[in-house]
Amino acid sequence: MAPISIRTVLISESVDPRCRAILEENGIRVTEKQTMKKEELIAEIKDYDGLVVRSATKVTADVINAADNLKIIGRAGTGVDNVDVDAATKKGIIVMNTPSGNTISAAELTCALLMSLSRNVPQAAMSMKQGNWDRKKFMGAELYGKVLGIVGLGRIGKEVATRMQSFGMKTIGYDPITPPGVSASWGVEQMSLEQLWPQCDYITVHTPLMAATVGLLNDETFAKCKRGVKVVNCARGGIIDEAALLRALESGQCGGAGLDVFVEEPPKDRSLVQHPNVISCPHLGASTKEAQARCGEDIALQIVDMVKGNNLVGACRPRPHSFAPLMLTLLRPAWT
């Protein structure tokens, strides 16, 4: 590919210092301005060739249209639902993510929530801090021999599968991109969602947030699941319909939920957070020192590669609006 001139980059969130260091070592002038409001970002962005964000900065069409010189939007992380990829692409701006940076951290948190759901660990710990000793209240269940359904078999889904298999779980899954033979090679039997729902004792989702995945778990799909199924979402808020989840928890159709993400962050409606069968975290999937170091370094190196005309890694295409088979047109990173 031909080299692209990037002289100035704005970092709008807290990104590992290695990101700035790498960019400046390669002659790129870097400005860091955190917690800008939309109007401030619109006023600021016109002066820069590149923008580096995490998940909090909303790079809307208004921001993109105000960016006269912008050539690259780098997401130090995986999901790009906070970036209007369509608007950027129409303006010739490349959007790239770091598809591998937070894989291990997100997978490990998913596994932690699965284990915590099975043994009521956070609830028991809080009870102990309150001076109680209530063994009967926190009776749990073994993961051994249970069925884990994994919706989305990209990098994170694969890592979750291999880890939970070590606990003796049977792993089944669905993904419109990964060939069944590939997922079978790491122990996941693929099937349709209609076949998957009724078999699962636990379900975890690892898909992008897009029109086709909003409310993927809803009243209709919960009704097809085993009574008492437990669900985990460390991907994006909205993949599990929050109102439907609350109804399923209240009825007992869902036996518990581990939620790291919400439609609104932080959530003003605390109904799910405060439910006794819900374990919640404030979007910690990528919040490890290792993941932040990898994501910051990766996005900087990818930008430098682009400037030098080397490989273009992590570029994201506009997303289609239906699930399979149009999902096949997506780049693999969108499913991680």
Sine and cosine of phi, psi and omega as CSV:
sin_phi,cos_phi,sin_psi,cos_psi,sin_omega,cos_omega
0.00,0.00,0.44,-0.90,0.01,-1.00
-0.97,0.26,0.57,-0.82,0.05,-1.00
-0.87,0.49,0.52,-0.85,0.05,-1.00
-0.87,-0.50,0.74,-0.67,-0.05,-1.00
-0.98,0.19,0.91,-0.41,0.09,-1.00
-0.83,-0.56,0.95,-0.32,-0.05,-1.00
-0.97,-0.25,-0.49,0.87,-0.06,-1.00
-0.73,-0.68,0.69,-0.72,0.02,-1.00
-0.75,-0.66,0.70,-0.71,0.11,-0.99
-0.98,-0.22,0.81,-0.59,0.13,-0.99
-0.97,-0.25,0.90,-0.44,-0.16,-0.99
-0.99,-0.16,0.02,1.00,0.01,-1.00
-0.61,-0.79,0.08,-1.00,0.02,-1.00
-0.96,0.28,0.95,-0.32,0.00,-1.00
-0.85,-0.52,0.52,-0.85,-0.02,-1.00
-0.78,0.63,0.68,-0.73,-0.04,-1.00
-0.82,0.57,-0.41,0.91,0.00,-1.00
-0.87,0.48,-0.48,0.88,0.01,-1.00
-0.88,0.48,-0.80,0.60,0.00,-1.00
-0.89,0.46,-0.66,0.75,-0.05,-1.00
-0.87,0.49,-0.71,0.70,-0.01,-1.00
-0.90,0.44,-0.70,0.71,0.00,-1.00
-0.88,0.47,-0.71,0.70,-0.04,-1.00
-0.94,0.35,-0.55,0.84,0.08,-1.00
-0.88,0.48,-0.40,0.92,-0.01,-1.00
-0.96,-0.27,0.39,0.92,0.16,-0.99
0.99,0.17,0.28,0.96,0.00,-1.00
-0.98,-0.18,0.79,-0.62,0.00,-1.00
-0.99,0.16,0.78,-0.62,-0.12,-0.99
-0.88,-0.47,0.71,-0.70,0.12,-0.99
-0.86,-0.52,0.73,-0.69,0.05,-1.00
-0.93,-0.38,0.85,-0.52,0.06,-1.00
-0.66,-0.75,0.95,-0.31,-0.09,-1.00
-0.99,-0.13,0.33,-0.94,0.08,-1.00
0.81,0.58,0.64,0.77,0.10,-1.00
-0.97,0.24,0.62,-0.79,0.14,-0.99
-0.97,0.23,0.27,-0.96,-0.07,-1.00
-0.82,0.57,-0.70,0.71,-0.04,-1.00
-0.90,0.43,-0.60,0.80,0.02,-1.00
-0.92,0.38,-0.65,0.76,0.03,-1.00
-0.91,0.42,-0.66,0.75,0.03,-1.00
-0.87,0.49,-0.66,0.75,0.01,-1.00
-0.94,0.33,-0.54,0.84,-0.11,-0.99
-0.99,0.12,-0.57,0.82,-0.26,-0.97
-0.92,0.38,-0.38,0.93,-0.06,-1.00
-0.89,0.45,-0.31,0.95,-0.08,-1.00
-1.00,-0.03,0.04,1.00,-0.17,-0.99
-0.83,-0.56,0.50,-0.87,0.09,-1.00
-1.00,0.03,-0.44,0.90,-0.05,-1.00
-0.66,-0.75,0.44,-0.90,0.03,-1.00
-0.72,-0.70,0.76,-0.65,0.07,-1.00
-0.90,-0.43,0.80,-0.61,-0.05,-1.00
-0.74,-0.67,0.22,-0.97,0.25,-0.97
-0.95,-0.32,-0.79,-0.61,-0.08,-1.00
-0.98,-0.21,-0.28,0.96,-0.11,-0.99
-0.99,0.16,-0.57,0.82,-0.02,-1.00
-0.95,0.32,0.83,-0.56,0.02,-1.00
-1.00,-0.09,0.96,-0.27,-0.03,-1.00
-1.00,-0.05,0.99,0.11,-0.07,-1.00
-0.99,0.11,0.10,-0.99,0.04,-1.00
-0.86,0.50,-0.58,0.82,0.03,-1.00
-0.88,0.47,-0.67,0.74,0.02,-1.00
-0.91,0.41,-0.71,0.70,-0.03,-1.00
-0.90,0.44,-0.66,0.75,-0.01,-1.00
-0.93,0.37,-0.39,0.92,0.03,-1.00
-1.00,0.10,-0.16,0.99,-0.10,-1.00
-1.00,-0.01,1.00,0.03,-0.09,-1.00
-0.92,0.40,-0.55,0.83,-0.11,-0.99
-0.95,-0.32,-0.04,1.00,-0.16,-0.99
-0.91,0.41,0.75,-0.66,0.01,-1.00
-0.87,-0.49,-0.37,0.93,-0.07,-1.00
-0.58,-0.81,0.71,-0.71,0.20,-0.98
-0.90,-0.44,0.91,-0.42,-0.03,-1.00
-0.97,-0.25,0.84,-0.54,0.03,-1.00
-0.99,-0.16,0.93,-0.38,0.03,-1.00
-0.98,0.19,0.98,0.22,-0.09,-1.00
0.40,-0.92,-0.21,-0.98,-0.13,-0.99
-0.99,-0.16,-0.88,0.48,-0.11,-0.99
-0.92,0.39,0.67,-0.75,0.02,-1.00
-0.87,-0.48,0.44,0.90,0.00,-1.00
-0.95,0.31,-0.18,0.98,0.11,-0.99
-1.00,0.02,0.06,1.00,0.03,-1.00
-0.86,-0.50,0.74,-0.67,0.07,-1.00
-0.98,0.19,1.00,0.02,-0.08,-1.00
-0.91,0.42,-0.59,0.81,0.02,-1.00
-0.87,0.50,-0.77,0.64,-0.03,-1.00
-0.90,0.44,-0.64,0.77,0.01,-1.00
-0.90,0.43,-0.71,0.71,-0.02,-1.00
-0.89,0.46,-0.66,0.75,0.01,-1.00
-0.88,0.47,-0.48,0.88,-0.01,-1.00
-1.00,-0.07,0.05,1.00,0.04,-1.00
0.98,0.17,0.33,0.95,0.00,-1.00
-1.00,-0.09,0.77,-0.64,0.03,-1.00
-0.99,0.15,0.75,-0.66,0.13,-0.99
-0.95,-0.32,0.81,-0.58,0.03,-1.00
-0.75,-0.66,0.52,-0.86,0.08,-1.00
-0.87,-0.49,-0.01,-1.00,0.07,-1.00
-0.92,-0.40,1.00,0.02,-0.21,-0.98
-0.90,0.43,-0.34,0.94,-0.08,-1.00
-0.94,-0.33,-0.18,0.98,-0.19,-0.98
-0.87,0.50,-0.67,0.74,-0.08,-1.00
-0.94,-0.33,0.26,0.97,-0.08,-1.00
-0.83,0.55,-0.80,0.59,-0.08,-1.00
-0.91,0.41,-0.68,0.73,-0.03,-1.00
-0.89,0.46,-0.70,0.72,0.01,-1.00
-0.92,0.40,-0.64,0.77,0.02,-1.00
-0.91,0.42,-0.67,0.74,-0.02,-1.00
-0.91,0.41,-0.62,0.78,0.05,-1.00
-0.91,0.41,-0.64,0.77,0.06,-1.00
-0.84,0.54,-0.72,0.69,0.01,-1.00
-0.90,0.44,-0.63,0.77,0.02,-1.00
-0.88,0.47,-0.65,0.76,0.02,-1.00
-0.94,0.35,-0.62,0.78,0.06,-1.00
-0.87,0.49,-0.70,0.72,0.01,-1.00
-0.93,0.36,-0.64,0.77,0.01,-1.00
-0.91,0.42,-0.61,0.80,0.06,-1.00
-0.90,0.43,-0.61,0.79,-0.06,-1.00
-0.95,0.30,-0.47,0.89,-0.09,-1.00
-0.85,-0.53,0.14,0.99,0.07,-1.00
0.82,0.57,0.62,0.78,-0.12,-0.99
-0.88,0.47,-0.77,0.64,-0.03,-1.00
-0.89,0.46,-0.64,0.76,-0.01,-1.00
-0.91,0.42,-0.66,0.75,0.01,-1.00
-0.92,0.39,-0.65,0.76,0.02,-1.00
-0.89,0.45,-0.68,0.74,0.01,-1.00
-0.92,0.40,-0.62,0.78,0.04,-1.00
-0.88,0.47,-0.66,0.75,0.03,-1.00
-0.89,0.46,-0.65,0.76,0.00,-1.00
-0.90,0.43,-0.44,0.90,0.02,-1.00
-1.00,0.08,0.08,1.00,0.08,-1.00
1.00,-0.03,0.17,0.98,-0.06,-1.00
-1.00,-0.09,0.30,-0.95,0.10,-1.00
-0.62,-0.78,1.00,0.05,-0.17,-0.99
-0.81,-0.59,1.00,0.06,-0.07,-1.00
-0.94,0.33,-0.64,0.77,-0.07,-1.00
-0.91,0.41,-0.57,0.82,-0.07,-1.00
-0.89,0.45,-0.48,0.88,-0.13,-0.99
-0.93,-0.37,0.54,0.84,0.11,-0.99
-0.83,0.56,0.76,-0.64,-0.05,-1.00
-0.91,-0.41,-0.34,-0.94,0.02,-1.00
-0.60,-0.80,0.50,-0.87,0.06,-1.00
-0.97,0.22,0.52,-0.86,0.15,-0.99
-0.99,0.17,-0.42,0.91,-0.03,-1.00
-0.83,0.56,0.79,-0.61,0.05,-1.00
0.99,0.11,-0.07,1.00,-0.01,-1.00
-1.00,0.06,0.31,-0.95,-0.03,-1.00
-0.98,-0.21,0.82,-0.57,0.06,-1.00
-0.95,-0.30,0.86,-0.52,0.09,-1.00
-1.00,-0.10,0.81,-0.58,-0.04,-1.00
-0.91,-0.42,0.93,-0.37,0.00,-1.00
-0.99,-0.15,0.96,-0.28,-0.10,-0.99
0.95,-0.30,0.98,-0.21,-0.12,-0.99
-0.93,-0.37,0.78,0.63,0.12,-0.99
-1.00,0.04,-0.48,-0.88,-0.06,-1.00
-0.86,0.50,-0.73,0.68,-0.05,-1.00
-0.94,0.35,-0.71,0.71,0.03,-1.00
-0.84,0.55,-0.64,0.77,0.02,-1.00
-0.90,0.44,-0.71,0.70,-0.03,-1.00
-0.91,0.41,-0.61,0.79,0.07,-1.00
-0.89,0.46,-0.70,0.71,-0.03,-1.00
-0.85,0.52,-0.76,0.65,-0.08,-1.00
-0.92,0.40,-0.57,0.82,0.03,-1.00
-0.94,0.34,-0.69,0.72,-0.06,-1.00
-0.97,0.26,-0.40,0.92,0.12,-0.99
-0.89,0.46,-0.50,0.87,0.01,-1.00
-0.93,0.37,-0.28,0.96,0.09,-1.00
-1.00,-0.01,0.04,1.00,0.01,-1.00
1.00,0.09,0.33,0.95,0.04,-1.00
-0.99,0.12,0.55,-0.84,0.17,-0.99
-1.00,0.05,0.79,-0.62,-0.06,-1.00
-0.94,-0.35,0.83,-0.55,0.11,-0.99
-0.84,-0.54,0.30,-0.96,-0.06,-1.00
-0.25,-0.97,0.07,-1.00,0.04,-1.00
-0.64,-0.77,0.69,-0.73,0.10,-1.00
-0.32,-0.95,0.80,-0.61,-0.02,-1.00
-0.98,0.19,-0.05,1.00,-0.05,-1.00
-0.94,-0.35,-0.78,0.63,-0.05,-1.00
-0.92,0.40,0.83,-0.56,0.02,-1.00
-0.89,0.46,0.62,-0.78,0.00,-1.00
-0.82,0.57,-0.56,0.83,0.01,-1.00
-0.91,0.41,-0.53,0.85,0.02,-1.00
-0.94,0.33,-0.76,0.65,0.00,-1.00
-0.91,0.41,-0.52,0.86,0.05,-1.00
-0.90,0.43,-0.50,0.87,-0.01,-1.00
-0.93,0.37,-0.35,0.94,0.14,-0.99
-0.89,-0.45,0.51,0.86,0.28,-0.96
1.00,0.10,0.33,0.94,0.02,-1.00
-0.89,-0.45,0.85,-0.52,0.07,-1.00
-1.00,0.08,0.86,-0.52,0.01,-1.00
-1.00,0.04,0.51,-0.86,0.03,-1.00
-0.35,-0.94,0.10,-1.00,0.05,-1.00
-0.95,0.31,0.34,-0.94,0.05,-1.00
-0.88,0.47,-0.59,0.81,0.01,-1.00
-0.89,0.46,-0.57,0.82,0.05,-1.00
-0.97,0.23,-0.53,0.85,-0.11,-0.99
-0.96,0.29,-0.74,0.68,-0.14,-0.99
-0.75,0.66,-0.79,0.61,-0.13,-0.99
-0.95,0.30,-0.17,0.98,-0.05,-1.00
-1.00,-0.03,-0.30,0.95,-0.25,-0.97
-1.00,0.06,0.69,-0.72,0.24,-0.97
-1.00,0.03,-0.51,0.86,0.04,-1.00
-0.69,-0.72,0.56,-0.83,0.05,-1.00
-0.74,-0.68,0.73,-0.68,0.12,-0.99
-0.79,-0.61,0.64,-0.77,-0.07,-1.00
-0.93,-0.36,0.68,-0.73,0.00,-1.00
-0.62,-0.78,0.86,0.52,0.00,-1.00
-0.89,-0.45,0.27,-0.96,0.17,-0.99
-0.95,0.31,0.30,-0.95,0.14,-0.99
-1.00,-0.04,0.90,-0.44,-0.01,-1.00
-0.47,-0.88,0.11,-0.99,-0.08,-1.00
-0.80,0.59,-0.63,0.78,-0.09,-1.00
-0.98,0.22,-0.28,0.96,-0.04,-1.00
-0.94,-0.33,-0.09,1.00,0.08,-1.00
-0.91,0.42,0.81,-0.59,0.00,-1.00
0.93,0.37,0.52,0.86,0.00,-1.00
-0.86,0.51,-0.63,0.78,0.18,-0.98
-0.98,-0.19,0.92,-0.40,-0.09,-1.00
-0.67,-0.74,-0.18,-0.98,-0.02,-1.00
-0.83,0.56,-0.68,0.73,-0.05,-1.00
-0.92,0.40,-0.71,0.70,-0.04,-1.00
-0.96,0.26,-0.58,0.82,0.09,-1.00
-0.86,0.51,-0.60,0.80,-0.01,-1.00
-0.91,0.42,-0.39,0.92,0.00,-1.00
-1.00,0.06,-0.19,0.98,-0.05,-1.00
-1.00,0.09,0.25,-0.97,0.14,-0.99
-0.87,0.49,0.59,-0.81,0.10,-1.00
-0.91,0.41,0.75,-0.66,-0.01,-1.00
1.00,-0.01,0.11,0.99,0.01,-1.00
-0.83,0.55,0.61,-0.79,0.04,-1.00
-0.95,-0.33,0.64,-0.77,-0.12,-0.99
-0.80,-0.60,0.50,-0.86,0.02,-1.00
-0.74,-0.67,0.69,-0.73,0.09,-1.00
-0.73,-0.68,0.97,-0.24,0.14,-0.99
-0.93,-0.38,0.32,0.95,-0.07,-1.00
-0.99,-0.15,-0.99,0.13,0.02,-1.00
-0.56,-0.83,0.63,-0.78,0.06,-1.00
-0.88,0.47,0.68,-0.73,0.02,-1.00
0.96,-0.29,-0.32,0.95,0.08,-1.00
-0.90,0.43,-0.61,0.79,0.18,-0.98
-0.99,-0.16,0.84,-0.54,0.03,-1.00
-0.88,0.47,0.90,-0.43,-0.12,-0.99
-0.91,0.41,-0.63,0.78,0.02,-1.00
-0.92,0.39,-0.65,0.76,0.03,-1.00
-0.92,0.40,-0.62,0.78,0.03,-1.00
-0.89,0.46,-0.69,0.73,0.01,-1.00
-0.89,0.46,-0.66,0.75,0.04,-1.00
-0.90,0.44,-0.66,0.75,0.00,-1.00
-0.92,0.39,-0.58,0.81,0.06,-1.00
-0.92,0.40,-0.68,0.74,-0.03,-1.00
-0.92,0.40,-0.56,0.83,-0.02,-1.00
-1.00,0.09,-0.25,0.97,-0.07,-1.00
1.00,0.01,-0.05,1.00,0.05,-1.00
-0.89,0.46,-0.59,0.81,0.14,-0.99
-0.96,-0.27,0.80,-0.60,-0.07,-1.00
-1.00,0.02,-0.15,0.99,0.01,-1.00
0.20,-0.98,0.40,-0.92,-0.02,-1.00
-0.64,-0.77,0.64,-0.77,0.15,-0.99
-0.93,-0.36,0.91,-0.41,-0.13,-0.99
-0.85,-0.53,0.86,-0.50,0.11,-0.99
-0.98,-0.22,-0.21,0.98,-0.11,-0.99
-0.69,-0.72,0.45,-0.89,-0.05,-1.00
-0.63,-0.78,0.35,-0.94,0.04,-1.00
-0.87,0.50,-0.72,0.70,0.06,-1.00
-0.93,-0.37,0.79,-0.61,-0.04,-1.00
-0.80,-0.60,0.86,-0.51,-0.09,1.00
-0.95,0.31,0.48,-0.88,-0.06,-1.00
-0.96,0.28,0.80,-0.60,0.09,-1.00
-0.97,0.24,-0.61,0.80,0.09,-1.00
-0.98,0.18,0.91,-0.40,-0.11,-0.99
-0.99,-0.13,0.23,0.97,-0.09,-1.00
-0.85,0.53,-0.70,0.71,0.00,-1.00
-0.96,0.28,-0.70,0.72,-0.03,-1.00
-0.84,0.54,-0.63,0.77,-0.08,-1.00
-1.00,0.02,-0.08,1.00,0.00,-1.00
-0.93,0.38,0.70,-0.71,-0.08,-1.00
-0.89,0.46,-0.35,0.94,-0.02,-1.00
-0.98,-0.19,0.25,0.97,0.01,-1.00
-0.91,-0.41,0.75,-0.66,0.15,-0.99
-0.96,-0.29,0.85,-0.53,-0.08,-1.00
-0.80,-0.60,0.48,-0.87,0.03,-1.00
-0.72,-0.69,0.43,-0.90,-0.01,-1.00
-1.00,0.06,0.88,0.47,0.06,-1.00
0.83,0.56,0.91,0.41,-0.08,-1.00
-0.98,-0.21,0.11,0.99,-0.11,-0.99
-0.79,0.61,-0.65,0.76,-0.02,-1.00
-0.97,-0.25,0.17,0.99,-0.11,-0.99
-1.00,0.02,0.92,0.39,0.20,-0.98
-0.77,-0.64,0.43,-0.90,0.02,-1.00
-0.86,0.51,-0.62,0.78,-0.05,-1.00
-0.92,0.39,-0.70,0.71,-0.02,-1.00
-0.91,0.42,-0.68,0.74,-0.02,-1.00
-0.91,0.41,-0.61,0.79,0.06,-1.00
-0.90,0.43,-0.69,0.72,0.00,-1.00
-0.90,0.43,-0.72,0.69,-0.05,-1.00
-0.91,0.42,-0.68,0.73,0.01,-1.00
-0.90,0.44,-0.69,0.72,0.01,-1.00
-0.93,0.37,-0.69,0.73,-0.04,-1.00
-0.88,0.48,-0.72,0.69,-0.07,-1.00
-0.92,0.39,-0.58,0.81,0.04,-1.00
-0.91,0.41,-0.71,0.71,0.00,-1.00
-0.90,0.43,-0.59,0.81,0.03,-1.00
-0.92,0.40,-0.63,0.78,0.04,-1.00
-0.92,0.40,-0.68,0.73,0.02,-1.00
-0.88,0.47,-0.68,0.73,0.05,-1.00
-0.85,0.53,-0.66,0.75,0.00,-1.00
-0.91,0.42,-0.67,0.74,0.01,-1.00
-0.87,0.49,-0.61,0.79,-0.04,-1.00
-0.99,0.11,-0.07,1.00,0.00,-1.00
0.98,0.18,0.32,0.95,0.05,-1.00
-1.00,0.05,-0.52,-0.85,-0.05,-1.00
-0.90,0.43,0.55,-0.83,0.13,-0.99
-0.97,-0.26,0.97,-0.25,-0.10,-1.00
-0.95,-0.30,0.67,-0.74,0.13,-0.99
0.99,0.17,0.20,0.98,0.01,-1.00
-0.92,0.38,0.69,-0.73,-0.07,-1.00
-0.95,-0.32,0.72,-0.69,0.06,-1.00
-1.00,-0.01,0.37,-0.93,0.16,-0.99
-0.85,0.53,0.58,-0.82,-0.08,-1.00
-1.00,-0.04,0.67,-0.74,0.16,-0.99
-0.93,0.36,0.17,-0.98,-0.11,-0.99
-0.95,-0.32,0.13,0.99,0.10,-0.99
-0.87,-0.49,0.30,-0.95,-0.09,-1.00
-0.97,0.25,-0.79,-0.61,0.13,-0.99
-0.96,0.28,0.51,-0.86,0.06,1.00
-1.00,-0.01,-0.13,0.99,-0.05,-1.00
-0.91,0.42,-0.33,0.94,0.07,-1.00
-0.86,0.51,-0.37,0.93,0.00,-1.00
-0.90,0.44,-0.32,0.95,0.00,-1.00
-0.99,0.13,-0.13,0.99,-0.02,-1.00
-0.97,0.24,0.47,-0.88,0.22,-0.98
-0.93,0.35,0.55,-0.83,0.00,-1.00
-0.80,0.60,-0.62,0.79,-0.05,-1.00
-0.85,0.53,-0.41,0.91,-0.02,-1.00
-0.91,0.41,-0.32,0.95,-0.02,-1.00
-0.99,-0.17,0.04,1.00,-0.08,-1.00
-1.00,-0.08,0.00,0.00,0.00,0.00
